[in-house]
Amino acid sequence: MNDDAVTGATTGVEVLMQLPASTVWAGITAIDRYGEWSPECYYGAWLEPRTRFEARNRFANGFETYVTCTVTTFEEPTRFGWDVYGGEEVPLANWTYELEDRGDATLVRQTFTHGAGDSGLRMGVVKYPDRAAEIIQGRLDELAANMRKTLTAMESAL
């Protein structure tokens, strides 16, 4: 397996939040609050509302990244998504939320898809090609767990 296996690697979660869709929408688009909820993203700020934002991430190993994100989907109140850029023209990843209104609750589907850009995951696969499948699956599992933690913390805060 080579680093081409990283591009398109996807994971996602479905969480039923006991909040109305309008409240969940306000939460998922509150980029400046992700630092309160996310295990990795400790800072976010809109550069251009509904269009671009910046984020800073800190990983378990202490590594930090600064990224800019371009909104790819803004369909209030059901879909919100963005591409992540780390200084190159090729996206590192795409994140998407889909909300399904269930009255007093909202079913949230959050997905992550790795892009073609250079990332820590891609570097790990290049460095340890014999462990590529394990490295990719480990990161996808970590991302899914972090999505659940973020959504749970968001639900509690809102």
C-alpha positions as CSV (number, residue, x, y, z in Angstrom):
1,M,0.0,0.0,0.0
2,N,1.3,3.5,-0.8
3,D,0.3,7.0,0.1
4,D,-2.3,7.1,-2.6
5,A,-4.5,5.1,-0.2
6,V,-4.7,8.2,2.0
7,T,-6.6,10.3,-0.6
8,G,-10.2,9.6,-0.2
9,A,-9.9,7.8,3.2
10,T,-13.2,8.6,4.9
11,T,-14.9,8.2,8.2
12,G,-18.0,9.6,9.8
13,V,-20.5,9.5,12.7
14,E,-24.2,9.8,13.2
15,V,-25.3,11.4,16.5
16,L,-28.8,12.2,17.6
17,M,-28.5,15.5,19.5
18,Q,-31.4,16.4,21.8
19,L,-31.5,19.9,20.4
20,P,-33.6,21.6,17.6
21,A,-31.9,21.8,14.2
22,S,-31.7,25.6,14.5
23,T,-29.6,25.3,17.7
24,V,-27.4,22.6,16.2
25,W,-26.9,24.8,13.0
26,A,-25.8,27.7,15.2
27,G,-23.3,25.5,16.9
28,I,-21.7,23.9,13.9
29,T,-21.3,27.2,12.2
30,A,-19.8,28.9,15.3
31,I,-16.3,28.4,14.2
32,D,-15.0,30.5,17.0
33,R,-16.4,28.0,19.6
34,Y,-14.8,24.8,18.3
35,G,-11.9,25.3,20.7
36,E,-14.4,24.7,23.5
37,W,-15.6,21.4,22.2
38,S,-12.9,19.7,20.0
39,P,-10.1,17.5,21.3
40,E,-7.9,18.8,18.5
41,C,-9.0,22.2,17.2
42,Y,-8.2,24.7,19.8
43,Y,-8.8,27.9,17.8
44,G,-11.1,29.0,15.0
45,A,-12.0,32.4,13.5
46,W,-13.9,33.5,10.5
47,L,-11.8,35.4,7.9
48,E,-14.8,36.0,5.7
49,P,-18.2,35.0,7.1
50,R,-19.7,32.0,5.3
51,T,-16.7,31.8,3.0
52,R,-13.3,31.3,4.7
53,F,-12.0,30.6,8.2
54,E,-8.7,29.7,10.0
55,A,-8.1,27.0,12.5
56,R,-5.4,25.8,14.8
57,N,-5.1,22.2,15.8
58,R,-3.0,20.5,18.4
59,F,-2.6,16.7,18.2
60,A,-2.0,14.1,21.0
61,N,1.7,14.0,20.2
62,G,2.0,17.8,20.6
63,F,2.3,18.6,16.9
64,E,0.4,21.8,16.0
65,T,-1.0,23.0,12.6
66,Y,-2.4,26.2,11.3
67,V,-4.9,25.8,8.4
68,T,-7.2,27.9,6.4
69,C,-10.6,26.5,5.3
70,T,-12.8,27.3,2.4
71,V,-16.5,26.7,2.9
72,T,-17.8,24.4,0.2
73,T,-21.4,24.0,1.4
74,F,-23.5,26.4,3.3
75,E,-27.2,25.4,3.0
76,E,-28.8,26.7,6.1
77,P,-30.1,24.8,8.1
78,T,-29.2,21.4,6.8
79,R,-25.6,21.2,5.3
80,F,-22.3,22.8,6.2
81,G,-18.9,21.7,4.8
82,W,-15.4,23.0,4.1
83,D,-12.1,22.1,2.5
84,V,-8.9,22.3,4.7
85,Y,-5.7,23.8,3.2
86,G,-2.3,23.8,4.8
87,G,-0.6,26.3,2.6
88,E,-0.8,24.5,-0.7
89,E,-3.5,24.6,-3.4
90,V,-4.6,21.0,-2.9
91,P,-7.0,20.4,0.0
92,L,-5.8,18.2,2.9
93,A,-9.4,17.2,3.8
94,N,-13.1,17.9,3.5
95,W,-15.4,18.1,6.5
96,T,-19.2,18.0,6.1
97,Y,-22.2,18.2,8.5
98,E,-25.7,17.1,7.4
99,L,-28.6,17.9,9.8
100,E,-31.9,16.1,9.8
101,D,-34.6,17.9,11.8
102,R,-36.4,15.5,14.2
103,G,-38.5,18.2,16.0
104,D,-36.9,18.5,19.4
105,A,-33.9,16.5,18.3
106,T,-31.5,16.6,15.3
107,L,-29.8,13.7,13.6
108,V,-26.2,14.9,12.8
109,R,-24.1,13.2,10.2
110,Q,-20.5,14.4,10.2
111,T,-18.0,13.1,7.7
112,F,-14.3,13.5,7.1
113,T,-12.6,12.7,3.8
114,H,-8.9,13.0,3.3
115,G,-7.8,15.1,0.4
116,A,-4.8,14.8,-1.9
117,G,-2.7,17.3,0.0
118,D,0.4,16.6,2.1
119,S,-0.6,15.8,5.7
120,G,0.7,14.2,8.8
121,L,-1.2,11.0,7.9
122,R,0.3,10.9,4.4
123,M,3.8,11.5,5.9
124,G,3.3,8.6,8.3
125,V,2.2,6.3,5.5
126,V,5.2,7.3,3.4
127,K,7.6,6.7,6.4
128,Y,6.1,3.4,7.4
129,P,4.6,1.9,4.2
130,D,4.5,-1.6,5.7
131,R,2.1,-0.2,8.3
132,A,0.0,2.0,6.0
133,A,-3.3,0.3,6.5
134,E,-2.9,0.3,10.3
135,I,-1.9,4.0,10.3
136,I,-4.8,5.1,8.1
137,Q,-7.4,3.1,10.1
138,G,-5.9,4.3,13.4
139,R,-6.3,7.9,12.3
140,L,-9.8,7.4,10.9
141,D,-10.8,5.8,14.2
142,E,-9.3,8.7,16.2
143,L,-11.2,11.2,14.0
144,A,-14.5,9.4,14.5
145,A,-14.0,9.3,18.3
146,N,-13.1,13.0,18.2
147,M,-16.2,13.8,16.2
148,R,-18.4,12.1,18.8
149,K,-16.5,14.0,21.6
150,T,-17.0,17.3,19.8
151,L,-20.7,16.8,19.2
152,T,-21.3,15.6,22.8
153,A,-19.5,18.7,24.2
154,M,-21.3,21.0,21.7
155,E,-24.7,19.5,22.8
156,S,-23.9,20.0,26.5
157,A,-22.8,23.6,25.9
158,L,-25.7,24.6,23.8
